[in-house]
Amino acid sequence: MHVTLLGVLTLFVIITGAAALAQFIVLLVLFKRLSSTRQRFEDVLDKVGSRLPPLLDETRATVAETRQRLRQAGDNLVAVSDLARRQLVRTDEVIAEISDRVRLQTIRLDETFSSILNRIEGLAADFSQNITRPVRDFSALLAGLRTGVDFFFRRRTSPPQESHQDEELFI
């Protein structure tokens, strides 16, 4: 029993040694791989480290330049909006003034036309009264003179023919 126990124990020691040796080999391979991976990672970091500062500097410069341009654009936008607002206020004032002037001129023009029309009506009435009435009176005087001259030179009275004509019309 002793021999078998010793054989089993030896077998376990051999299996344990083989497992330890296999584990050592796996760890050694893993170490080699990690070592090569670490070396590649360091190379990549060195490349990135050497390229990153110029890239960061370039990015900072671009951001600073863009910031400056955005400030200028914002300042320009504020200036343009202020100018547009002032121009709009001026335009509104000018339009209001023009509107007031047009309104006043329209009122004056209306008053002037009303005055002219009233004068024309007065002149027409005066013309009718002062010119046409004397002309009618003069025409009536001439008609009376003509009738008197006709009567004087004919020395006879003739019945008015108009009444005959009126009677014939009714028949």
Order of alpha helices (4+ residues) and beta strands (2+ residues): alpha-alpha-alpha
